[in-house]
């Protein structure tokens, strides 16, 4: 079920658990795409598997860190306040 945010909340803070699940679901998708692409080009399962494993280890860590860092950067975010909170 999708939970709608109240209109006074522009953006919710992402939890660590959500970041981990997003990272894993993204990487599984990329694992499959990497394997298929390399296999199509080389026709060799061992090369496709080796490339897929190596590239996805460092890419997963990079993606996770990138998401967490950008989650903390305030630049470009707009925080809306409720009308009754504005002084």
C-alpha distances in whole Angstrom, upper triangle without the diagonal:
4,6,10,13,16,18,21,19,19,18,17,19,17,18,20,18,15,19,20,17,17,21,21,18,21,24,23,23,26,28,27,29,31,33,33,34,37,38,38,41,43,42,42,39,41,41,37,36,38,37,33,34,36,34,31,32,33,30,27,29,30,26,25,28,28,24,25,28,27,24,27,29,29,31,29,26,26,26,25,27,26,29,30,30,33,36
4,6,10,13,15,18,16,16,15,14,16,15,16,19,17,14,17,19,16,16,20,20,18,20,23,23,22,25,27,27,28,31,32,33,34,37,38,38,40,42,42,42,40,41,41,37,36,38,37,33,34,35,33,30,31,32,29,26,28,28,25,24,26,26,22,23,26,24,21,24,26,26,28,26,23,23,22,22,23,23,26,27,27,30,33
4,6,9,12,14,13,14,13,11,14,14,15,18,17,14,18,20,17,17,21,22,20,22,25,25,25,28,30,30,31,33,35,35,37,39,40,41,43,45,45,45,42,44,43,40,39,40,39,35,36,37,35,32,33,33,30,28,29,29,26,24,26,26,22,22,25,23,20,23,25,24,26,24,21,21,20,19,20,20,23,24,24,26,30
4,6,9,11,10,11,11,11,14,15,17,20,19,16,19,22,20,19,23,24,22,23,27,27,27,29,32,32,32,35,37,37,38,41,42,42,44,46,47,47,44,46,45,42,41,42,40,37,37,39,36,33,34,34,32,29,30,30,27,25,27,26,22,23,25,23,20,23,24,23,25,23,19,18,17,16,17,17,20,21,21,24,27
4,6,8,6,8,8,8,12,13,15,19,19,16,19,22,20,19,23,25,23,24,28,29,28,30,33,33,34,36,38,39,39,42,43,44,45,48,48,48,46,47,46,43,42,43,41,38,38,39,37,34,34,34,32,29,30,29,26,25,26,25,21,21,23,21,18,20,21,20,22,20,17,15,14,13,14,13,17,18,18,20,24
4,6,6,8,10,10,14,16,18,22,22,20,22,25,24,23,26,28,27,28,31,32,32,34,36,37,37,39,42,42,43,45,47,47,49,51,52,52,50,51,50,46,46,47,45,42,42,43,40,37,38,38,35,33,33,33,29,28,29,28,24,24,26,24,21,22,23,21,23,21,18,16,14,12,12,11,14,15,15,17,21
4,5,7,10,12,15,18,20,24,25,22,24,27,26,25,28,30,29,29,32,34,33,35,38,38,38,40,43,43,43,46,48,48,49,52,53,53,51,52,51,47,47,48,46,43,43,44,41,38,39,39,36,34,34,33,30,29,30,28,25,25,26,24,21,22,23,20,22,20,16,14,12,9,10,9,11,13,14,15,19
4,6,9,11,14,17,20,24,24,22,24,27,27,25,28,31,30,30,33,35,34,36,39,40,39,41,44,45,45,47,49,50,51,53,54,54,52,53,52,48,48,49,46,44,44,44,42,39,39,39,36,34,34,33,30,29,29,28,24,24,25,23,20,21,21,18,20,18,15,12,9,7,6,5,9,10,10,12,16
4,6,7,10,13,16,20,21,19,20,23,23,22,25,27,26,27,30,32,31,32,35,36,36,38,41,41,42,44,46,46,48,50,51,51,49,49,48,45,44,45,43,40,40,40,38,35,36,35,32,30,30,29,26,25,25,24,21,20,22,19,16,17,18,16,18,16,12,11,8,7,8,8,12,14,13,14,18
4,7,10,13,16,19,21,18,19,22,22,20,23,26,25,25,28,30,29,30,33,34,34,36,38,39,39,41,44,44,45,47,48,48,47,47,46,43,42,43,40,38,38,38,36,33,34,33,30,28,28,27,24,23,24,22,19,19,20,17,14,16,16,14,15,13,9,8,6,6,9,10,13,16,15,16,19
4,7,9,12,16,17,14,15,19,19,17,19,22,22,21,25,27,26,27,30,31,31,33,36,36,36,38,41,41,42,44,46,45,43,44,43,40,39,39,37,34,35,35,32,30,30,29,27,25,25,24,21,19,20,19,15,15,16,14,11,13,14,12,14,12,9,9,8,9,12,13,17,19,17,18,22
4,6,9,13,14,12,13,16,17,15,18,21,20,21,23,25,25,27,29,31,31,32,35,36,36,38,40,41,42,44,45,45,43,43,42,39,38,38,37,34,33,34,31,29,29,28,26,24,23,23,20,18,19,18,15,14,16,14,11,12,14,13,16,15,12,12,10,12,13,15,19,20,18,20,23
4,6,10,12,10,11,14,15,14,16,19,19,20,22,24,25,26,28,30,30,31,34,35,35,37,39,40,41,43,44,44,41,41,40,37,36,36,35,32,31,32,29,27,26,26,24,21,21,20,18,16,16,16,12,11,13,12,8,9,12,12,15,15,12,13,12,14,16,18,21,22,20,22,25
4,7,8,6,7,10,11,11,13,15,16,16,18,21,21,22,24,26,27,28,30,32,32,34,36,37,38,40,41,40,38,38,37,34,33,33,31,28,28,28,26,23,23,22,20,18,17,18,15,12,13,13,10,9,12,11,8,10,13,14,16,16,14,16,15,17,19,21,25,26,24,25,28
4,5,5,6,9,10,11,12,14,16,17,18,20,22,23,24,26,27,28,30,32,33,34,36,38,39,40,41,40,37,37,36,34,32,32,31,28,27,28,26,23,22,22,21,18,17,18,15,12,14,15,11,10,13,13,10,12,15,16,19,20,17,19,18,20,22,24,27,28,26,28,31
4,5,5,6,9,10,10,12,14,15,16,18,20,21,22,25,26,26,28,30,31,32,34,36,37,38,39,37,35,34,34,31,29,29,28,26,24,25,23,20,19,19,18,15,14,15,13,10,11,13,10,8,12,13,11,12,16,18,21,21,19,22,21,24,25,27,31,32,29,31,34
4,5,5,6,9,10,11,12,14,15,17,19,20,21,23,25,25,27,29,30,31,33,35,36,37,37,36,33,33,33,30,28,29,28,25,23,24,23,20,19,20,19,15,15,17,15,11,14,15,12,11,15,16,14,16,19,21,24,24,22,24,23,25,27,29,32,33,31,33,36
4,5,5,6,8,10,11,12,14,15,17,18,20,22,23,24,26,28,28,30,32,33,35,36,36,35,33,33,32,30,28,29,27,24,23,24,23,19,19,20,18,15,15,16,13,11,13,14,11,11,14,15,12,15,18,19,22,22,20,22,21,23,25,27,30,31,30,31,35
4,6,5,6,9,10,10,12,14,16,16,18,20,21,22,24,26,27,28,30,31,32,34,35,34,31,31,30,27,26,26,25,22,21,22,20,17,16,16,15,11,12,13,10,7,10,11,7,8,11,12,10,13,15,18,20,20,18,21,21,24,26,28,31,33,31,32,35
4,6,5,6,9,10,10,12,14,15,16,19,20,20,22,24,25,26,28,30,31,32,33,31,29,28,28,25,23,24,23,20,18,19,18,15,14,15,14,10,10,12,10,7,10,12,10,10,14,15,13,16,19,21,23,24,22,25,25,27,29,31,35,36,34,36,39
4,5,5,6,8,10,11,12,14,15,17,19,20,21,23,24,26,27,29,30,31,32,31,28,28,28,25,23,24,23,20,19,20,19,15,16,17,15,12,13,15,12,10,14,15,12,13,17,17,15,18,21,23,25,25,23,26,26,28,30,31,35,36,35,36,40
4,6,5,6,8,10,11,12,14,16,17,18,20,22,22,24,26,27,29,30,31,30,27,28,27,24,23,24,22,19,19,20,18,15,15,16,14,11,12,13,10,9,12,12,10,11,15,14,13,17,19,21,22,22,21,23,24,26,28,30,34,35,34,35,38
4,6,5,6,9,10,10,12,14,15,16,18,20,21,22,24,26,27,28,29,28,25,25,24,21,20,21,19,16,15,16,15,11,12,12,10,7,9,10,7,6,10,11,9,11,14,14,14,17,19,21,23,23,22,25,26,28,31,33,36,38,36,37,40
4,5,5,6,9,10,10,12,14,15,16,18,20,21,22,24,26,26,27,26,23,23,23,20,18,19,18,15,14,16,14,11,11,13,11,8,10,12,10,9,13,14,13,14,17,18,17,20,22,25,26,26,26,28,29,31,34,35,39,41,39,40,43
4,6,5,6,9,10,11,13,14,16,17,19,20,22,23,25,26,26,26,23,24,23,20,19,20,19,15,16,18,16,12,14,16,13,10,13,15,12,12,15,16,14,16,19,19,18,22,24,26,27,26,25,28,29,31,33,35,38,40,38,40,43
4,6,5,6,9,10,11,12,14,16,16,18,20,21,23,24,25,24,22,23,22,19,18,19,17,14,15,16,14,11,13,14,11,9,12,12,9,10,14,13,12,15,17,17,17,21,22,24,25,24,24,27,28,30,33,35,38,40,38,40,43
4,5,5,6,9,10,10,12,14,15,16,18,20,21,22,22,22,19,20,19,16,14,15,14,10,11,12,10,7,9,11,8,6,10,11,9,10,14,14,13,16,18,18,19,22,23,26,27,27,26,29,31,33,36,38,41,43,41,42,46
4,5,5,6,9,10,11,13,14,16,17,18,20,21,21,20,18,18,18,15,13,15,14,11,11,14,12,9,11,14,12,10,13,15,13,14,17,18,17,19,22,22,22,25,27,29,30,30,29,32,33,35,38,40,43,45,43,45,48
4,5,5,6,9,10,11,12,14,16,17,19,20,20,20,18,19,19,15,15,17,15,11,13,15,13,11,14,15,13,12,15,16,13,15,18,18,17,20,22,22,22,26,27,29,30,29,29,31,33,35,37,39,42,45,43,44,48
4,5,5,6,8,10,10,12,14,15,16,18,19,18,16,17,16,13,13,14,12,9,11,12,10,8,11,13,10,10,13,14,12,14,17,16,16,19,21,21,22,25,26,29,29,28,28,31,33,35,38,40,44,46,44,45,48
4,6,5,6,9,10,11,12,14,16,16,17,16,13,14,14,10,9,11,10,6,8,10,9,7,10,12,10,10,14,15,14,15,18,19,19,21,23,24,25,28,29,32,32,31,32,35,36,38,41,43,47,49,47,48,51
4,5,5,6,9,10,11,12,14,15,15,15,13,14,14,10,10,13,12,8,11,14,12,10,14,16,14,14,17,18,17,19,22,22,21,24,26,26,27,30,31,34,34,33,33,36,38,40,43,45,48,50,49,50,53
4,6,5,6,9,10,11,12,14,15,15,14,15,14,10,11,14,12,9,12,14,12,11,15,16,14,14,18,18,16,19,22,21,21,24,26,25,27,30,30,33,33,32,32,35,37,39,42,44,47,50,48,49,52
4,6,5,6,8,10,11,12,13,13,12,13,11,8,9,10,8,6,9,11,9,9,12,14,12,13,16,16,16,18,21,20,21,24,26,25,27,30,30,33,33,32,33,36,38,41,44,46,49,51,50,50,54
4,6,5,6,8,10,10,11,10,8,10,9,5,6,9,8,6,9,11,11,11,14,16,14,15,19,19,19,21,24,24,24,27,29,29,30,33,34,37,37,36,37,40,41,44,47,49,52,54,53,53,57
4,6,5,6,9,10,10,11,9,12,11,8,10,13,11,9,13,15,14,14,17,19,17,18,22,22,21,23,26,26,26,29,31,30,32,35,35,38,38,37,37,40,42,44,47,49,52,55,53,54,58
4,5,5,6,9,10,11,11,13,11,8,11,13,11,10,14,15,13,14,17,18,17,18,22,21,20,23,26,25,26,29,30,29,31,34,34,37,36,36,37,39,42,44,47,49,52,55,53,54,57
4,5,5,6,8,8,9,10,8,5,9,10,8,8,12,13,12,13,16,17,16,18,21,21,21,24,26,25,27,30,31,31,32,35,36,38,38,37,38,41,44,46,49,52,55,57,55,56,59
4,5,5,5,6,6,9,8,5,9,11,10,10,13,15,15,16,19,20,19,21,24,24,24,26,29,28,29,32,34,34,35,38,39,42,41,40,41,44,46,49,52,54,57,59,58,58,62
4,6,6,8,10,12,11,9,12,14,13,13,17,18,17,18,21,23,21,23,26,26,25,28,31,30,31,34,35,35,36,39,40,42,42,41,42,44,47,49,52,54,57,60,58,59,62
4,6,8,11,13,10,9,13,14,12,13,17,17,16,18,21,22,21,23,26,26,25,29,30,30,31,34,35,35,37,39,39,42,41,40,42,45,47,50,53,55,58,61,59,59,63
4,5,8,10,8,8,11,12,11,13,16,17,16,18,21,22,22,24,27,26,27,29,31,31,32,35,36,36,38,41,41,44,43,43,44,47,50,52,55,57,60,63,61,62,65
4,7,9,9,8,11,13,13,14,17,18,18,20,23,24,23,25,28,28,28,31,33,33,34,37,38,38,40,43,43,46,46,45,46,49,51,53,57,59,62,64,63,63,66
4,6,6,6,9,10,11,12,14,16,17,18,20,22,22,24,27,27,27,30,32,32,33,36,37,38,39,42,43,46,45,45,46,49,51,53,57,59,62,64,62,63,66
4,6,5,6,9,10,10,12,14,15,16,18,21,21,22,24,25,26,28,30,31,31,34,36,36,37,40,41,44,44,44,45,48,49,52,55,57,60,62,60,61,65
4,5,5,6,9,10,11,12,14,15,17,19,20,21,23,24,25,27,29,30,31,33,35,36,37,40,41,44,44,44,45,48,50,52,55,57,61,63,61,62,65
4,5,5,6,8,10,11,12,14,16,17,18,20,22,23,23,26,28,28,30,32,33,34,36,38,39,42,42,42,43,46,48,51,54,56,59,61,59,60,63
4,6,5,6,9,10,11,12,14,16,16,17,20,21,21,23,26,26,27,30,31,32,33,36,37,40,39,39,40,43,45,48,51,53,56,58,57,57,60
4,6,5,6,9,10,11,12,15,15,16,19,20,20,22,24,25,26,28,30,31,32,35,36,39,39,39,40,43,45,47,50,52,56,58,56,57,60
4,5,5,6,8,10,11,13,14,16,18,19,20,22,23,24,26,28,29,30,32,34,35,39,39,39,40,43,45,48,50,53,56,58,56,57,60
4,6,5,6,8,10,11,12,14,16,16,18,20,21,22,24,26,27,28,30,32,33,36,36,36,37,40,42,45,48,51,54,56,54,54,57
4,6,6,6,9,11,10,12,14,15,16,18,20,20,21,24,25,26,28,30,31,34,34,34,35,38,40,43,46,48,51,53,51,52,55
4,6,5,6,9,10,11,13,14,15,17,19,20,21,23,25,26,27,29,31,34,35,35,35,39,40,43,46,48,51,53,51,52,55
4,6,6,7,9,10,12,13,15,16,18,19,21,22,23,25,26,28,29,33,33,34,35,38,40,43,46,48,51,53,51,52,55
4,6,6,6,8,10,11,12,14,16,16,18,20,21,22,24,26,27,30,30,31,32,35,37,40,43,45,49,51,48,49,52
4,6,5,6,8,9,10,12,14,15,16,18,19,21,22,24,25,29,29,29,30,33,35,38,41,43,46,48,46,47,50
4,6,5,7,9,10,11,13,14,16,17,19,20,22,24,25,29,29,30,30,34,35,38,41,43,47,48,46,47,50
4,5,5,6,9,10,11,12,14,16,16,18,20,22,23,26,27,28,28,32,34,37,39,42,45,47,45,45,48
4,5,5,6,8,10,10,12,14,15,16,18,20,21,24,25,25,26,29,31,34,37,40,43,45,43,43,46
4,5,5,6,9,10,11,12,14,15,17,19,20,24,24,25,25,29,30,33,35,38,41,43,41,42,45
4,6,5,6,8,10,11,12,14,15,17,19,22,23,24,25,28,29,32,35,37,41,42,40,41,43
4,6,5,6,9,10,11,12,14,16,17,20,21,22,22,26,28,31,34,36,40,41,39,39,42
4,6,5,6,9,10,11,12,15,16,19,19,20,20,24,25,28,31,34,37,39,37,37,40
4,5,5,6,9,10,11,13,15,18,19,20,20,23,24,27,30,32,36,37,35,36,39
4,5,5,6,9,10,11,13,16,17,19,19,23,24,27,29,32,36,37,34,35,38
4,6,5,6,8,10,11,14,15,16,17,20,22,25,28,31,34,36,33,34,36
4,6,5,6,9,10,13,14,15,15,18,19,22,25,28,31,33,30,31,34
4,6,5,7,9,12,14,16,15,18,19,22,24,27,31,32,29,30,33
4,5,5,7,10,12,14,14,17,18,22,24,27,31,32,29,30,32
4,5,5,8,9,10,11,14,16,19,22,25,28,30,27,28,30
4,6,8,10,11,10,13,14,17,20,23,26,27,25,25,28
4,6,9,11,10,13,14,17,19,23,26,27,24,24,27
4,6,8,8,12,13,17,19,23,25,27,24,24,26
4,6,6,9,10,13,16,19,22,24,21,20,23
4,6,9,11,15,17,21,23,25,22,22,24
4,7,10,13,16,20,22,24,22,21,23
4,6,10,13,16,19,21,19,18,21
4,6,10,13,15,18,16,15,18
4,6,10,12,15,12,12,15
4,7,9,12,10,10,14
4,6,8,6,7,10
4,5,5,7,11
4,5,6,9
4,6,8
4,6
4
